[in-house]
Each structure stands twice: as structure tokens, then as C-alpha cells.
Amino acid sequence: MARTQRQNNSAALSVPQNTFVLDNGAYTIKAGFAPNELLSDNESLKSCETIPNCLVRSKERKTYVAAQSNELSQWSEAVFRRPIENGQLVNWEAEKEIWDHAFFDQSTAHRNTFISTPSETTLLLTESSNVMPALQRNTDEVIMEEWGFRGYMRTTGSSLNAYNHLRALFDTAITPDAQPSSTKLPADCLLVVDSGYSCTTITPCFQGRPIQRAIRRLDFGGKHLTNYLKEIVSVRHFDLHQDMKIVNDLKEDISFVSIDFKRDLEQAWKGSRRSNKPVQIIPDAMDLGEDESAKDTRIDYVLPDGVNLTRGYARPYDPSREIANRRKLAAAQNIDEIVMTLGNERFVVPEIMFNPADIGSKQPGLADAVVQSLSKLPPLIQATMIANVLVVGGTAKIPGFVSRLQDELRTRIRTEWPVQVRRMDDPVTSTWLGGARLASSHQEVMQKMVVTREQYHEYGSAWLARQFASVR
């Protein structure tokens, strides 16, 4: 009886339609106000800002908060402090400083992310799957008591992707000029592979709700790829142990996932033994199709000097430049640039996502984890789930990632089941976009999921936790 009365009170309380969507990622925050009407993806994304979720202390011991780090030109020996570790928000002191700077201080917040009146705003906050209850309670208390949002909804980021316009990705019959529609949202069956900075989660969603027993998690993400690349480069080329940002940029610029690892490994070995002729490859190392690997893996990467060049860049391998630089070094002359030639480093590092045993880990590879998740689902929806696999997160931007995952799943799934692995144009903002579409066109769903500030103070944090758990 008391529970029914509380539900009726929930429906009676008004929830502000001014919704701020906050995808709180481990590497970056994607935040902005949801449009008041249903717009195209490109129009909606104009309201989204990507903000570094970190505090940075430079070599000169100056601290940069969130977007201030974009002003830093000398990344050597910079120290990062990130509030989220292994998908869990463990440092609210640092996170509060970042949020205050990015959302509540008008002098530092972007116009798209400045929250002038939290008491008239609903906050839609994402979190990783299976967060510890104590950390969830800390989040709820800080948000409701420190900033006092009128409405609050905490949900898993993966589930919001079910509200995206996905028919064009999984149905070839949809024309490119098809208008966005909310009539068939959320998607009935969607298996979301979220490969972010600190971890990778596999979350099957049925009608927008995650199926908890089938969620799987791998302790591999963009950070681990960066650390692995840092170790390899420091042994083979230059010591970059203190240059995390430089190595992360290097990973983003030159990495690709091999479609045929043994073939590319042999190709890289043979390439290093060829005659030293300039290699004719595409100048942009990231411009690789999803179905191709580099014909010659060798590539030159120019490291930043912090003065004339603040970010490194890739260019075609040219042995004549390498020989000239070696001669200058031997003659104790200054060189114009610091260059390292990379070969199998480009695809060996992302390979650990699919074969963790390469670095001695006992965790399953990504494709095996997806199959494990699939096996925990009811048989009636398994075929539909594997035909609707959506990859999101920053690691999904590595060329070849989607094709390799589809190829590996195809060899593990029954032949009569179609396998489709897709990603949106920008897998980083995919979750935010789904949250914006939910807030813009599904007010009846929002009314059921949002908790008001009055309810929080009346029923307490334990009731709040149960309320969010009941709609997930």
C-alpha cells in the first residue's frame, strides 16, 4: 500500500523538461542540454561538448582543470589525475572540481554546458554497469545535496544507445535521407559493446533495459593499450614512460586492428628486410578502410617538441630522412625533428583486445566475452541480439575494430544466424546522443525514471537506489 502511494506521488510531482545529459566517461565527459524537440543526429550533437575528465599537473607544477588542459603545449612529464578508475567513480573530490569548472562556473563553462539553475533542471547521468552500491550512494548524495537538481536520473550508458536511430545501421532498406523517428524506440534487442578508456563492457539490452545476468566486463580499454604501447616504444625507440599524453596521441594516430594478424606480422617482418626505398602509403595513418590492413606497416611518426609542434603526426616511411638524422646525431649536430619508425607496433597493441593471452592475461578475448554474454540470454532472443551488435566508446574508433569483431563472432556463431556488428559515425558521442533522444521525445519514459529532489529528501538514499534499480 505504501509503495503504491509513493508511485502515485511520483507521478503527481512535476519533472522539469529542461534536461542536462551527462555521459561521464573515464577519459572524456560528453555533456549538454537535450534539445526540446526531436532533431537529426547532427543537429542534436551541436549541443554536446566533449570535456577532458581529468586534472593535469604540468612539469612546471601548474594545475589544469578539465578543458583548461587543452591550453597545455608541453606534455612532457605531465601528471594526470582521473576520478574514474576501472569504470568506477572513486574520487569525488577531483570530480567535483571538474564539474564545478565545466558546468557551474560561468567564467569557465562553455555556453552549451553552463547550468545556471540546477533547481529547474533534470540531470540524466550515465554510469558503468555493476557499479558498487556505496559508490552509487556517494554519487546520489553529492548530486542531490550539493547541487540540488530538481530531477535526477542515473542509468547505464549502454542502455541509452537503444534510443538512437539505428535502423539505418542494421537495415539496408532504409534510405540515407530517412527522417528520424521515435515510433519504434527503444530498440527491442541491442547488444552494446562499450570499449572505453578504463574497461570494456558487453551489455545486452531488451527494450532499453540491460539484462543484468548477461553483462560481461573485460579489464581492457584504451588506457591499457596506451600503457602497452608506452612499454614497447620505450624499449625499442625513446623513453616515453613520463609522456602518457604523447603516447595516447600516438596510439590514436597510427594504430589499426589487423584482420589477419599472422599475415600482417609476417608482412611487417619482411618489410623490415626490404631495400630501403620510400614506402608509398597513405599520408593519414588513420585513413584505413574497415576491411583492409596496411600493405606496408612501416610508418614514420614525428614526436612533438612542445614549442613548434604540440602534437605529433604520422607520415609515410622515408628511409632517406632516417639515414640523414642518424648522420647528424653521429656528428653531434642538432636535428630538425625527432622521428621514430614504427612497424608491427601499430597492430600488435590493439591485438590484446582480441587475444589477451599475448600479454599473459587469463581474461577471455572480446569475441569470446560476447559469446559468453549471448549464452546467458533466453534462446528466443539470441539470434536477434547477435544481429544487432553496436560498438561504442573511443577504442571503437581504431580502424579495423568493427570488421575484426564481426569476423571473429562469425566463426563462433551458428551459421544460420546473421551476424551484424556496427558503429555510429562517432562512437564516442553515441551514448550522449541516445540520452538526448530519450529526453527529447520520450517524456512518458522520463517521468517514470526520474526522481525529484522532494522525493529524495522524503524517502532517502536507500529508496532512491531501489527506484533506479527497478527501472534498469
N, C-alpha and C positions, 0 to 999 in steps of 0.2 A: 504494500500500500504506500509506504513512504517512498519507495523507488518510483512508483507511478506518478506520485505528486511531484517529485523532483523533475521528472521528464516533462511534465506539463509546465512547470515553472520555466524549464529550459526553453520550451517553445514560445512562452509568453514574452521572455526577455528579448529585446531588440539587439541585433548584432550589426554594428556599423558596416556599411558596404565598402568603405574605404579600406582596401586590403593591401597590406605590405607583404610581399612574398620574399622570403629569405632562405635561400639554399646555402646552408652554412657548411661549405666544403672544407676539407683539411688543408688544401693548397690555396684556393680562392673562394671568396664569397660572391654569390650571384644574387643581387638584390634589386628591388624596385617595386613601385606600386603597380598593381594589376590594372589593366585598362578597364574602364567602366562598361565597355561593350566588347563583343567578340570581334577580334581583328585577325588579319593574316599573321602568320608567324613573324615575318619580317617587321611588320608594324608593331607587334607586341614587344619584340626584342629591343626596340628603341627605348623602352622604359627600363631595361635591365642594365645594370652596371656590374662589371667584374672587378672585385677588390681583393688584393692580396690579404690572406688571413694570417698575418704574422707581424711580429715586432722584429726589427733588424737593428743590430748594433754594428756600426761601421768600424773600420780599422782605427779611425780617429776617436772611437768611443762615443759617437753621436747616435742617438736612438731615433729610428724612423718608424712611424706607426702606419700600418695598412698602406694606403695609396701613396703616402709620403716616400715609400721605398722606391717608387718609380723615379724619384729625383736623384737617387744614388747612381753615380757613374763608376766608382771604384769598388768593385765587388770582391776584390781580393781580401781574404781573411774576415769577411763579414760573417756575423754570428746571427742565426735565426732562432726565434722563439715562437713555436706554433702551439696554439691552445688545444688542438685536436691531435691525439695520438691513437693509432690503430682504430680509427673511426669513432673514438670516444672523446667527448669534450671534457678534458680533465683539468683544465686550467682556466677557471672563470675570471681570475684576476686579469690575465692577459686578454681574454676575450672581451671583457667589459671595456677595457681601454680601447680596443679596436672598434667595438660597436659605438662607443661614445664618440670617437673620432669620425667614424664613417656615416653615422645616422643622426646623431643628436646635437652635434656642434655645427651650427650654421656656417661658421667660418671655414670649416674643413670638409664638410659633407658635400657631395655632388648634389645638384638640384634634383636629380631623379631619386636620390636616396635619403634626403633630409626629411625626418619625421618631426614636424613641428608640434603636433598634438597627439601623443600616444593615447590619450583618454578618448579620442574619437577615431581610433584606428584598430583594425583587426590584424594581428600578426599571424601569418602562416609560416611556420618554421619546419624545416626538414631535419631529420636525423638519420643516422645509420640504423641498420636492422640490429635488433637484440642488444640495445644499449642497457647497461646496468641500471637498475631502478634507482639507486642512490644518486647517480649522475643525472638521471631524468628529473628527479625531485629537485636537485640543485638548479637545473635549468628553469623549471617551472617557478621556483621561488624568486629567482633573480628577475625573470621577465614580468611576473605579476606584481611583485612588491617593489622592485627597484624602478621600473619604468612605467608600470601601471597601464598596460594596454587594455582597451575596453573589451576586445575579443582576442582569443588566443586559440590556435590550433597547432598541435605538434603531430607530425606524421612522418613516415619513412619516405625518403626521397624517391625510391624506386616506384612506389605506388602512384606517384603523381604523373609518371610518364604515361600511364594508361589514359590520361585525359588529353594527350597530344593528338594531332591529326595524323594518324599513322596509316590510313588506308592507302595513301599514295606509295608508301614504302612496301607494303605487303600485298598490294593488289594492283597488278599491271593494267587493269581495265580503267583505272582512274586516270583521267586526263590531267595534264600539267596545270591547266587553268581552273581546276575544280575549286570551288569556294569552300572555306572551312565550315564544317557542320558540327553541331553538338547533339544531333539526334541519336547517335549511336555511341555515345561516350558515357562512361569509360569503356575501354576495350574489354570484351568478355574474358579473353585469355591473352596474357602477355608475360613472357619470361624475360626479366630485365637483368642484364649482366652489367653491373656498375663497377668499372675498373677505375678507381680514383687514385689519389696520391698515397694514401696510407694503407689501403686494403682493397680487396675485390669481393663483392657480394653477388650471389645469384639469388634472385627473388622472383618466384612465380606469383603473378597477381591474377586473381579471378574477380572480375567486375570491380577493379580498382582497389581490391583489398589483398594484401600479401598473405600467402599460405604459409604460416609460420613453421610448420613441421618440415617444409621442403626448402627452407632458406639455407644456403651454404655460404661459407666465408673462407677466403684464402688470405693469408697474411702477406700478400704480394701486391704492390701497387707502384705508382710512379716513383715514389721515394726509394724503393728498393732497387729499381732499375738504375736510378741515378747513382746510388751508392756502389752498385756493382760496376758500373761504367767508370766511376771515380777510381776504384781499385785497379782496374785494368789499365786505364790511361796513366795512372801514377807509376805503374811498374814499367810500361812499355815506352812512355813518352816523357811527360813532365809531371812533377809532383803537384797534384791539384787537390790534395786532401783538405785544404783550408778554403777551397773555392767552390762551394756547393752550388751557388747560382750559376757559375760559368759552366759547370759540368751538366747542370739541368738544361741550360740552353743548348749545349752540345747534343744532349740526348734528343731534344725536340727537333733539332735541325738535321740530324744525319741518320737517325735510327729507322729501320724498317723491319717488319716481320717477314722472315723467309717462308715462302710457300713450300720450298723443298730444301730443308736445312742441309742435308748431306751434299746435295748438288752445289749449293752456294758456298759451302765450306771448302769443297774441292776447287771450286772456281776461284775463291779468294787465294788459296794456296798456289794454284797455277799462275794467277795474275801477278803474284809477288816474284815469280821466277822468269817473267817475260822480259823482253828487251825494254829498256827504259824509253818508251815513246809516250808522248802525252796521250792521255785517255780521253776520248770524245764521249762524254756523258752529259746528261742534262745539268745545267748550272745549279738549279734548285734541287737540293738533295731530297726535299720532301715531295717533289712532284713525281711520285711513283704511282702508277695505277694500282688498284686493289688486287689485280690478278697478275702482277709481274714483280720480279725481283730485279735488282740492278744487274746489268750484263757484266759490268766490272765493278766490284765493290769498293775499289780504292777511291779515295776522295781526299782532297786537302781541306783542312779546317784552319782558318786564321783566328788565333786567340785574341781577345780584346786586350788593349794596353791601358785602358782606363783614362786615356787622355784624348787621343784622336778616334779611338774605336771603343765604344762602350759595350758592344755585343759582338761576339764572334760570328763568322759566316762561313758557309761551305762553298767550295768551288771545284771545278774538275781537277783531277790529279795531273800535275805537271812536274815530271822529274827534273827538268832543267832548272826550275826555281829551287828545288830541294838541293841540288848539287851546288848552285850558286851560294845559297845560305850556308852550307857546310864549309865552303871555301872561306867565306867571310869569318865564320867562327874560328876556323883554324888559323886565320891570320889576325885574330883578335880584333876584328873590325865589327862595328855596330851593324846590325841587320835591321832592315826596314820593318819587318813583321815576324811574328812568331807563328810558325806553321807546323802542324803535325799531320802526317798522312795516316789515314785510318782505313782499315780493310774489314776483316771479319768482326771487328768491334761493333760495326753498325747493326749486325743482325744477331750476334751471339748474346747480347744483353737482353733484348726482348724475348729471346727463346726461353728464358727461365719461366715466363708466364705459362708456357705450354709443357715444359719439361723441368720442373723444379729440382729433379734429381741431379741435374747438371751441376748444381752448387751444393749438393749433399742434403737437400731438404726432403723430408718424407711426406710432404703435402702432395695431394693429387694435382695434376695439371688442370688448366682451366676447362678443357673439354671434358675431362673425367668428372670434375666437380659439377658441371652442368648435367651430366648423365646421372650422377648421384641425386641431384635435386629432382630430376624428372622421375626417378624411380619412386620417390615418396609421394607422388601425386596420384589421384584416382585414375585408373586406367582410361576412363572415358575422355579425359581431357589431355592426356599425354601427347597424343598426335597433334592436337591443336596448339599446345604450348610450344612444341619444337618447331612448328611452322611460323611462330611469331616470337622470335628471339630479337630483342632490341639491346644494342650495346651502347652504353653511355659512359661518361667520365673522360678525363683527359687522356688516359692511356689508350683509349679507343681511337685517338687521332693518329696514332702511329700507322703509317701506310702498311697495308697487308694484314692488319689485325683482324678485320672482319672476314676476309677471304680465308685466312688460315683457320679461324674458329669454325667457319662453316664446313671446310674440308674435313677437319678432324671429327666434327659431330656427324658428318655424313657416314664416316666409316664405323661409327659406334651405334647408329640408329637403324631400326628396321627399314629395309629397302622400300617398302610400300608407303612409308611416311615421308612426306615432303619436309625438307629442312630449309628454313629461311633465316638467315642472320642479317640484320640490317642496322644501320645507324642513321641518325638525323644529320643534317648538314653540319651542325655544330653540337657534338655530343656533350660539350661542357655546359651549355645553357639549356639542354633538353629538359632537365628536371624543373628548372625555374619556369620554363615555358608551360609545362604541364600544370604547375601550380597557378600560374596566371590564368590559364584557360578554365581551370576549376573555379577560381574566384569570380571570373567574368561572366560565366554562362551557366553555372550550377549553384545558384543561391540556395536552392532547397537542400542540396547536399551540404553546403557550408553551414546552414542553420543547424543541421543535426550534429556536425562535428565540432563546431566552435563552442568554447566555454567562455562565458563572460566573467568580468572581474568580480561582479557581485556574487556569482555562483562560487567562485574560488574562495572568497572571504567567508561565505556562508557554510560551505561544505568541507573546505580544507584540501590539502595537497593529496591525501590518500584517495579521496573521491575523484579528484582531477585525474590521477593516474589510472584509475579504473575506467573513467569515462573515455580517455584516449585509447585504452586497450580494447574497449568494446567496439570501436569503430575501425579497427585496423585489420 
